[in-house]
């Protein structure tokens, strides 16, 4: 960390360059973002021509989002988020936001004016996720320039490019909502580091926070951290920060309420759910935002002790609102899942693993997921200690710490500290580069710059991890990869299209097949990997564990017409191991009970289809 100390003089000498970070260089930021986006676009176009095999992303959520958008385009109501083909009757009420469905549907409709329906979908699903790189590039570049001037901006934009190319959420076909959330958090962060505390910056942050909350509850803890940062800065800074606090509080409260009215049906206005924008989040947000607005309007000139006391009262009030309105949301929303679902499904979902489980199952990935965020926290803390732009680096440290702590619980959250780490690390990389340029012939002078540049890239740590583990690669992992390839072929369009030869009905299949079946066929499915579909998943699991006689009754009670599976499916193998005399074991041994008739077409690949005989 000695290299950070050596940048202090340099950073002080550049104070004039940073004094008005928005007064110059706007065109250079726009040009840098444009060049970066063209690079990303060309990368994906080359991949499109050489390696992409499907226009929908590989994640189940991508396929499920497309199913939801198709239903919306087919006439399903704006407020009707029921998936009528998922789960036992009457279906499954999803928690995804129409705010994401709408632009995707609009793009499909637009391209459908001059392209075939399939090409319109494919084009829209290319344009949407790739275009979301633009706000990430712009606001990460803007945030870095606000902290460290244009040199930091020119370091941040290439770092953002590498981040965006690494995260599959921004690849063509990535249409779940996580990429939208990342773009919105980038906007929030850029507002928090505005050195002039402009009202417009904080109003925009409030808007982004409100939309992020409406899009999905995953970002709620991080938005809460940002709100606490703003409230504490007001308490310590007072009048110079009053406009910023007022703008964020009012914007966040009003726009969250507007998003609530725009997306929640009246029948659910007083229903509290913890996985989407519902009554509980509305009350808490309106209370907190309005209280911050009122305090900043009336008490900004009061002594700091008074402001801190007011803030403490607001905190107590927010805690009281939470306990009164949404106490169930203080625990993990998945904690109430049936133990069987946790063991067979949730505990095997990679993105839902904690850092400890990830270290146990895939230790080579831990560095890529967590090291860059930790390094950025250390750099931010050191800046605070050295008094180098201490206020803004304290903001970054708290924001990064919150994001990093959340990611320890579920690995899916690691993309947020990875993205936010670009802000402090780009400043340091830019300063180390300037030091290296003073003595271009010295390897030692350029070594800190080279080391920090590599250490700031998550992909570098992934490569290091995989290289370190390559020597210990096992036959087991090779067999698992081969089995996964067979299952992948099994759920391809050409294979699942064979189901369309059969009369439409209810299909019992392993949960990972649910979304592809909904996408490629007109059938319904009992199970897909979503926590709001526990009944459907449990029916499939209980039937697989039951003896054939009991399984017939379990499946018949929910109107099952077909049993479909890929012989290499991990869920099915797990059921067979748990119950050697159960239905799953019998099917894997190719010994179907009498109530199942094999109707698998001869041209099927690694796919088995049985019809229930009634």
C-alpha positions, 0 to 999 in steps of 0.5 A: 500500500506504500504506492498509495502514499506516493500518489498523495502529492500527485493527487494534490497537484491535480486539485485544479483539474478536479475542481470542476469535474463537470465543467469540462470534458463532457464531450471526452466522456461521451466520446470515451463511452461511445468508443467503449460501446462500439468495442463491446458491440463489435465483440458481440457481433463477432461472437454472434457470427461465430459462436452464439447458438441461441438468441436467448441467454443460458439462464432459466430466467432469460427463457422465463422472461421471454415467456412473460413478455410473449404473454404480455404481447399476446394480450395478458394484462399489465397488472396480471403477472400470473403464469397460467402454464406454470404450476398446479391450477390456477398457476403461479403469480410471478414477482417480476416487474413490467418495467423490464417487460415493457422495453423488451416487448416494445423492441420486439413489436418494433422489429416485428414491423419489418422482420419475421416474429422469430427474427424480431425476438432475436434482434430485440434480445440482442439490442436490449442487454447490449444497450444496457452497457451504455448507462453503466459505462457512462455513469461509472466513467462520470463517477470516476471523473468526479473523484479523480478527474479525466485521468481516472475517467479514462481508466474507469471506462476500459475497466468497465468494458472488461467488467461488462464483457465478463458478466454474462448478464450483458451478453445478447439474450440476457433479459432477466432484470439483473443487468437493469439493476446494475445500471441503476446502481451505477447511477446511484453511485455516480450521484453519491460521489458528486463533489458539488452535492447538486440537487439534480444528481441526488434527484437522479439517484432517487429516481434510479433507486425507486426504479431499482426497487420496483424492478426487484427486491435484490437491490433493496439492502444496497439501496438502504445503505445508500440512503443511510449514507445520504442521511448521515452526510446530511447529519454531519454536513448540515446546510451545504448538504441540505439540497442533496438530502432534500432532493434524494428524499423527495425523489425516492419517496414520490417516485417509489409511490408512483412506481407502486401505483404503476405496477401493483394491482389494486387488489394487492395494495395492502399485501406485503411480499418481500421479493418485490415492491409491495405495501411494506416497502412502499410504507417504509420508503415513503416514511424514510424519504419524507422524513429525510426531506422534512428534516433537511428542509427544517433542521439543516441549520441546527447544531450537529447534535440536533441533526444527529438526534433527529436522524436517530428518531427517524431511524427508530421510526423506520425500525418501528415501521418495519416491525409493524408492517413487514416483520417477515421481511427481516429474515431470508425470504427463502427461509420458509421453503420446504426442507426438501426444496432447500436440499434438492433445489436451492442448495444446488443453485450456484448463484444462491450459494454463500461464500463459504459454500462457494469456497467448498464447491468451487474454490477456484472461483472465490478470488474472481468473485470477491478479491477485487471488491475487497481490494477496493475497500482497502484502497478506499479505507487507506485514502480515508486514513491518509486524508486524500479525498477522505469524504468521497472515499468514506462514501465508497468504503461504506457502499462497497462494504455493504455490497461486499457483505451482501455478496458473502450471503449469495454469490449472485451479489458479487457483480455489484461490488465488482462494478462499484470497485471500479470507482476507487481503483480507477483513480489509483490506477490512473495515478500509478500510470502517471507516476510510471510515465515520469520514468518510462524506462524504469521497470520498477516505476511501472510495476505498481501500475501493472500489478494494480491494473491486473488486480483490479480486473475480476477476470484476472482472478478467475484465470488465476483460480482456474490455472491453480486448480487445473492440476487437480482436475478430476475424472468426476468433474469431467463426467459431470461436464459430459452429463451436463452436455447431454442435458443441454442437448436434451432441452434444445429447441429441436428436441423439445419441439417434439412435444408439440406433436402431442395434445397440450397438457400438464407436464411433470419434469425436473425443474430445470426443464420447466422454463425451456418447455414453456418457451418452446411448447404450448404445454404447461409444466408443474415445476420451474426453479422459482421460489413462488412455485413451491407446490409444483416443484414439491409435486414433482419431487414427491412423485419421484421419491414415491413408489410407482403406486403412490406416484400415480396418485400424486401426479393424477391429483394435479392433472398431470398428462405427461412425464418428461425428463433427460436421463442425465438430469441431476435432480432425477439422479438425486431422487433415485439415490434417495429412494431406490424403489421410487418412480425416479429410480424406476424411470432411470432404470428404464422400467416405467410403471404400468400407468406410464406409456412411452411416447418418445419419438424415435428422433428424440435425443436424450429425451424421454416422454411418457403419457399417463394412462387413465 
